[in-house]
Amino acid sequence: MCGIVGFTGDHQAAPILLDGLSKLEYRGYDSAGIAVRSGSEPVTVIKAKGKLEVLKKMTNDGEAVSGSCGIGHTRWATHGEPSTLNAHPHASDDENVVAVHNGIIENYQELREKLTKSGYSFNSQTDTEVAVKLIDYYYKKYGQGPVDSIARAMIRIRGSYALCVMFGDYPGEIYTARKDSPMIIGITGGETYVASDVPAVLKYTRSVYYIGNMEIARLEKGNATFYDIDREEIEKELVEIKWDAEAAEKGGYEHFMLKEIHEQPKVIKDTINSVVKDGRIDFGEHGLTDEEMKAIQQIYIVACGSAYHVGMAVQYVIEEFTSIAVRVELASEFRYRKMKLAKNSMVIIVSQSGETADSLAALRMAKDMGVKTFGIVNVVGSSIAREADSVFYTLAGPEISVATTKAYSAQLIAGYLLAMQFALARGEMEQEMYDKLLAEMNTIPEKIEKILEDKERIQWYANKLAGCKDAFFIGRGIDYAIGLEGSLKMKEISYIHSEAYAAGELKHGPISLIEDKMPVIGILTQPDLYEKTVSNMVEVKSRGASLMGLTTYGNYGMEDLADFTVYIPKTDPHFAGSLSVIPLQLLGYYVSVAKGYDVDKPRNLAKSVTVE
């Protein structure tokens, strides 16, 4: 949510800021702005409602704004409607302090009242303006400089935030601070970059610092100095980002989402190879030993959105492979539950960004309760990765499209690998079955490539769905879990009202919603549940539904029932979700394309939800 970019160096800042913000558009935004300064000259602030293109035209792609130090922002509205007035950056009354902010300040009303009594006036409806003027208040009251004034403000502010601040008395410098919102700092060739996510700086440098929670950084040309909340200087390690800038470009595809769908065979292969050594899965390097696996009696999988759907599918696999009880919890609910976690349990936090606010809060709650935590994340150095007891990095690389595809598939594979190793370590799976399953898992990338070769048929069917207003996805067991993800893809990028139901629940209410020609997508990859789900499809067809069947090769009777059938290659039923989700991703994508929508940046959504 929101995007922050900052730069100080010898080059003109505005073009760099606009370029960086364009790399963060996937995070979701409704307005944008930059603040640029040349030496000790007053700061120039330019803001605009709408797409980044509006700001680019206003500034002639940044060429019309002079200065080598600046900050930029794309805003996703929380406090105050989308408008030029509410867009960032915001400034103190005398423009001594100018800042951009990502997050939510929960006590902003209380702070606003205090500052109003101290003589400050407010022009916007935002909580950000309160933070800016609070920093200015402490800067003037105590006169101890930027780090001190920011630290004092951080102590008073409740909520989550990432801040980039410029001070009138400190030309060429940017100060940044964070609490529960991501921020990285890049250094190269005497120049310094700061951003809320890696893609914004990859073009310029792969050497970055990760600023920690409740820390402050002073950024100068080619240098960064870090401080804790007590203003004490601290040391940081420079980290090399393995992604390259090319990985974050479209590579000839019309949209990032389509590119990322096609990257799934590679990211699955890479994720498998990262933990499979000499025919055996080894999580030892990731901080989880076989001995620890033997002692686990309960697993809680905690996540949001698509990562939650991963947990739903993995739950079935772990419980079939082992005797471990598994619960899947929405992080936004789990963090507020007054439940007692079982002894000898483990909480698995699944998050692409590693910064998801609710998931991070759930992780911290579990740690406070003395429970072992295990993160499945995609971003190295992210908050969840740093704070979890153990972490497994999915090697999906940068995912730009808001609607996840390859990160979801990498997380699903991570769950399979975890389930298999738990089973072997606990003596609940024979070596022969383990070897057979591992060999089968290695065929998944090739089978996904086969599915992608047939995508034109799915595009043809998607064009027929473009005019529909509602859709159902039904399945049982793992198929139901995959239906949840397919339904989410449909609704989030094509804006069609879509619901996924466990097929056996249709008669308990949802079947009353079936109308003539309503699309119902049935997912049938589990042999033991195939006939049950076929019966449910017959029920909805008799009430006028238009059926799509998604099943494995060999189930050719589906063509007699469904109006359109998609086949996936045969695989072990536990792994079928990795194949069946691909046509559903393509279906959502092509429906959105047919309707002329912005596939990569759906309305009202953000890639990384770093606030509640």
N, C-alpha and C positions, 0 to 999 in steps of 0.2 A: 504494500500500500504506500502510495506516494513515492517519489523518487528524489533523491538528493545528489547533487554533484558539486564539487568545488575544485578550484585550481589556483595555484600560485606558482609563478615561474617567470620565464623571459618571453614566452609567446603571448599573443593576444588571447585573453581568457574567454570571451564571449563565444567564438566558434567552437571551442573545446567544450564549454558548458552545454551548448545546444546539441552537439554531437553526443555527449554523454547522456543527456536527457532522452534523446531519441532511442538509445539502447535500453532505457528503462521504461519505455512506454507500456510494455507488457504488464507492468505493475498496476496499471489502472490509474486514470486521472481525469480531471474535468477542467483544469486550468494550469497555467505555467508562468514562470517568471525567472528573471535573473537579476543579480546585483553585481556590478563590475566597478572596479576602482583603478585609477591610474596614479601610482605614487601616493602622495598625500592629498590628492585632489578629492573633492566630495564624491561619494558613491553615486552611481547612476542605477536606478531601479526601473525595470521595464516588466510589466505584467500583462497577461491577456487571458480571457476566458476561452475555453475550447481547446482544440488540438494544438500541438506544438507548432504546426505549420503556420498558425496565426502569428506566433511570437517570432518565428523565423522571418516571415515577411516584414514584420515591424522593424526588425533589426538588420535586414538584408543579410540573412544567415550569420548574423553576429558581426559582420564587417563594419557596421555603422556605430558600434559601441567600442570605445577605446579603453584599454586597461588590461593589466597582466595579472590581476588578482580578482577572483569573483566566486560567487556561489549561485546555484540554480536549483529549481524545484518544479516538480509536477505534482499537483495537489489532487487528492481524492477526498472530497468533502466529508467532514464529520461535524464540526461546529461551524454553522453558517453555510448558506447556499453557495453553489458554484457561481462565482462572479469575479470580475477583475479586482474589486475591492478586497475580497477575501483571499485572493491568490497570494502566494508567497513570492518574494521575501516581504517581511514586515520590518518596520523600523521604529526606534524610540522617537519621542516627540521632536528631538533635535537631530535625529538621524545619526547620533553617536554610536548606536548599536543597531546593526542590521542582521537579520537571521532568517534561516529556513528551518523547518521542523517536520519530522515525521512522527506520528504517535497521537496519543490523547492525554491531555492534562485534566485529571479528574476533578481537582479542586480549583479550577480556573475562575469560577464565580467568586469564591472566597478571596482569591488573590486579586481579582479585578477590583473588588470593593476596597481592599486595602490600598491598592495603588491609586485609585480614584481619590481617596482621602488624602493621598500624598501629592496630589496635583497633576496626576497623569490623565490624559484623555485617550479615548479609544475610537478608532475609525472603522474597525471591522467587527464581525461577529465571532472571530476565531479565538480559540484558546492559545494559538501561537503568539498573537500580539501580546497576550498577558505574559508569556515567558520572556519575550524580548524586553518588555518594560520592567519586569522583575530583575532581570540581569542588569539593566541600566540603573535601576534603583540602588542595587548593592554596589555597583561600580562607582557611583557618585557618593554614596554614603560613607564607604570605608576607604576608597581611594587606593586599594591594594592590587589593582590590575585585573586583567581578564580572567585568569585562572581562578582567583579568589571569588570574583563576582559570580562566575558560572557555578562554582562549587556551592556557594551559599544558596543560589537559586535551586540547584538540584536537591538540596536538603529540604527545601520548602515545597517543591513540586511533588504531587502524588500522581502516579500514572506511568505511562511508557513514553519514551521519546528518543529521537536522535536529533541532535542540534548541530548546525554549522553557523558560526557567528563571526562577524567582522566588526572591529572596533575602530572608530575614527582616529584614535591616537596611535594605532598600530598598523600603519600601511604595510601591505605585502604579507600580512599574516591572517590566518583563519584559525579559529578555535572550534573544536568539535567535542561533543560529549554524548554519551548514550546511556539509556537504561531500558533494557528489554526490546530495543529496536536495533536492527543491524547497521553496521557502518564499517567500511574498510578504507585504508589509506595506502595509496601507491606512491612509490618513490622511484625516480629515474632521472639521470642526467641533469641534476640540479633543479628539477621541478617536482612538485608534489600535487597529488590528486587525492580527492576524497569522494566517496560515493556510497550509496546504500546497497549496492550490489555489484558483483564482479564484472558483468558485461560492460559497464560504463567506463571501465579503465583498461580493459584488455588490449585495446588498440594502442595504448601508450606504454603499459608496463605490466609485467606479471609478478613483480616483487611488491608484496603488500604486507601491511600490519593489520591485525585484527584488534580493534580497541575493545577492551573488556567492559563488562557491566559496571556502571557507576565510576567510569574513568573519563578523563579529559585529555585532549591532545592539543598541543600548540604546533601549527603547521607553518613552516617557512619554506623558502625555495630549497628543495632538495633535502629537507630535514623535518623530522617529527620528534617532539618531546612529549612524553606521557606522564600523567599525574593521577594519583588516586584521589578519592573524595576529600582526603585530609591535606591535599595540596603537596604531598610528598612525591618527588620524581621517581618514576619506576621504569624498569627496562622492558623492552619488547623484542621479540624475535621476528625478523623479516622472513616471510613465508613465500615460496614460489608457487604461483597458480599454474597447474598443469594444462588447463584448457588453453587453446589459442583463440585469437580473435575470429579466425575463419569459422570455427565451430559455432559461433553465434550469428553467422550470416545465413541467408536463405539458401544459398547454394543452387540457385536455379529453380527452386520450387516456388509456387505461387504464394504460399503462406508458410510460416514457421511450423504451424501445426502439421501440415502435410509432410514437411521435411522430417519432423520429429517422429511421426508415425513410421516413416521409412527407416529411421535410425534404430528402431527397436531391436532388430536382429543383432546389431553390433553391441548395443548397450547390455543386452541380456548375456551375450557371449563374454563380454568384458567383466560383468559382475560375477558370473560363474567362475571365470578363471582367476579372479582376485582371491578366492578362498579355497579353490580346489587345487591341491598339490599331490601329484603322484596318485591320482584316483581316490583321494580322500578329502573330505571337507574339513577344513581346519580353521576354527574361530579363535585359536590361541593367541594369534597376533592382534586380535580385536578385543582381547580382554575377557573372553568367555571360554573356560576350560571344560573338558568332558566331566571332570569331577564336580564342577559347579552345576552342570546340567543334570547330573544324577540326583542332586539334592532338591531341585525345583519341584514343587508340588502344585503350584498355581501360576498361571500366566495371565496378565492383564495387557491387552493390546489397546493402546490409547492413541487416538488420532482424530483428524478432522477431514471432511470432504472425501476426495478420492483415496487418500491414505487410510481413512476409516473403511472404505470399501475393500482395500487390500486386506485389512485386518479381518473383515468378515469372511473373505475367502480362505485366508491362512488359518483361521480358527478351525475350519473343517479339516484341513490337512493335518494340523498338529494333533487334534483329538483322534483322528483315525490312525495316525502313526504311533501315538504314545498314550499313556494313561494320565497325562497331565490335563487338568481341567483348565479351560481357556474362556476368558470373558473379553468381549470387545466393547470398548467404551468410547463414546464421543468425548473428546477432551474438554469441551465447553461444559459438559455435565459432570464429568469425573472430578474436575477440580473443585466443584462445590458440593460433592457428595460427602456425607458424614459417615462414610463406610470405613470399616476396619479391614486393612489388607491382610490376607492370610500370611502366616509364617512360612518361611522358605518359598516365597513367591518372587516373581520378577515382573517388572513393568516394562513393556516394550513400547517405546515412543516412535511413531512413524511420521516423518515430515520431510518433504522434498527440500525445503529451504533451510530447515534446522532452526528457524526463527519464529515459527507459528506461535502466537502469543498464548493461546489456550493450552497447546501441547507442552510448551516450555513451563507454564505454571503447573501443569499436571506432573511433569518430571520433578520439579522442585518439591512438590507435595509428597511424592513417593519417596524421595531421598530423605525428607524430614521424618518420614515414618520408618526409616531404616530399611527400606526395601531396595533390592538390587535393581538398577535401571540399565536398559540397553537401548541405544538409539539406532534407528535405521534412517539415515539421512543422506542427502546427495551433495551437500555443500561442506567442503572441508573448512574447519575452523569456525563453523557456525555455533551458536549458543548451545543448542542441544548436543551437538557433537562434543563440545568442550565440557559440558556439565554432567553428561551421562557417565555412569561407571564404565561402560563399554560401548563401543560404537562400530557399526558396520556401514561403510560408505558404499552406496550404490553408484556405479560409474556411468551415470546417465549423461554427464557433461551438462553444459548450460541448456536449460529448457526455457525458451522465450515465450512461446504461446501460453496464454493464461490457462487454457484448458490442458491439463496434463495428459500425456500419453506415454512417452518413453520413461519418465520418472515412475509412473504407476507400474509399468511392466517390470522395471528394475526392482522395485519394492516387492512385487509379487514373487519374483525369482528369489530374492533375499529371504522371504518367508518360507519358501519351499526348502531352501538350503538349511535354514535353521531347524525346520521340522524334521528333516532327515537326520541331521546330526544329533539332535535330541534323542531320536529313536535309537540310533546306533549306540550312543554313549550310555544309554540306560538299559541296553540289552533287550530292547523291545522291537528290534528289526534285525533280521538275519543279514549277514554280509552279502549273501547272494542277491537278496531283494534290493539292498542298498546299492550294489553295483549296477543292477538292472535299471533302477530308477535314475541313477546318475547318468547312465548312458542315454536314457530316454530324454532327460532334461537337456542334454547336449544337442539333441535333434530339434529343439524348439526354434532356434533362430532360422534354420533352413525351412521349417514348416511355415513360419510367419512369412518368409519371402514368397512362398507358394501362394499364400492367401492374398498377398499384395499384388500378385500378378493378375488377379481376377477383380481388381477394384472397380473396373469400368461397369461391371454388372451391378455393383452396389450403387454406383453413381446414377445409373439408369433408374433404379428403384427409388433412390433418394429424391429424384426430381418429382416423382409421383406423390411423395409425402410433403412436399414443400407447402401445400395449401391446407394441410390438416391443422387442427387447433389442439388436439389432445392425442396422447399415445400411451399405451401400456407396455411394460416389459414384464414377462413372467418367467419363472423358473423355480427349481427346487434345489436345495443344498447349495453347492458351489455355483450352479447356474443362477440361482437367485442372487448371490453375491455379485456375480458379473453383471446381472441385469441392473443392479443398483448403479453401477458405473456407467453402463450404456444409457440408462435413463438420465443420469446427470449430464453426460455429454450432449444429449439431445436438447435438454432444457437450457443449458448454460450458453450454448453458442447459436442455437437456432430459435430460442425463445418460444418453443412449443411446450405447452404444459404436458409434462411427462411424469409418470409414476412407475415405480417398480414394485411388484408384489410377489411374495412367496405364493406360487400358484395355488397351493391348497387353501389360501386365505380368500380366494375370489368369492366363494359362496358366503363369506362372512361380511359382505357389504360391498366391496368394490364392483362386483359384477353388475350392480344396478346402474353403474355409469356407462356401460357399454351401449354405444349407439351405432346406427348403420354406417358402415365404412370406416369406423374407428380403427386405426392401426394397432394391432397387438403383436408384439415381437416375442415369440416363444424361444427360449434357449434350452436346448435338450442335448447335453453332452454326457450326462451321467447315466450309464446303462441301467442301473437299478431303479432309476426314477423316470426313465423315458416314457413308459406307458402311462404313468400317473399324469405327467405333464401333457401328453397327447390328449388325454381325457379332458383336461382343463381347456385345451385349445378348441376341442370340439364344442364345449359348452359356450365359449364366447363366439365361435363362428355361427352357432345356431341363433345367436342374438344379433347377428349382422356385422360382426367384426371382420376386418380385413387382416389376414394373417401373414406374417413372415416367420418362417421357421429357420432357426440357426442350429445345425446339428452336425454330426460327424459323417464322413463318407461311409456309405453302406446302409444308412437309414433312408433309403430312397422312397419309402412309403410316404414320407413327409410331403412329397410333391403332389400327392393326391389330396392332401388336407390343406396345405398352405397355398396362398396366392403367389408367394415368392419364397424360394428356399436358397439358403447359403450353406455350403458345406465347408467344414474345416478338416484337415488331416487327422487321422486317428493318432491318439497319444494315450498315455496313462491318464485315466479320468481325474486324478488328483491335479494334474497339470493342464487340464483342458481349458481352464480359464485364461491362460496365457495366449491361447489361440482364439478362443471365442470372443475375447474383448476387441480384437483387431477389426472385424467387420463392423462392430458397434461404434468404434471410434470413427471409422470411415463413413458410416451412415450419418452420424451427427455432423461430421465435417461437410459432407456433400449436400445435406439439407440446408446448412447455413450458407454455403456457396450459392445454392439455387435461389435462396431468398435474398441474396445480395448483401449479406451482413459482413461486418469486420470480424472475420473468424478469429484472428489472433488476440483481439482486444474487445471481448464482449462487454456490453454496457454494465455498469454498476459493479463490476468484478475487479479484483486485484489478484496478482499472482501469489503474493506472500502476505497473509493476513497477520500483521504484526501488532494489531490492536484488537481488543475485545469487540 
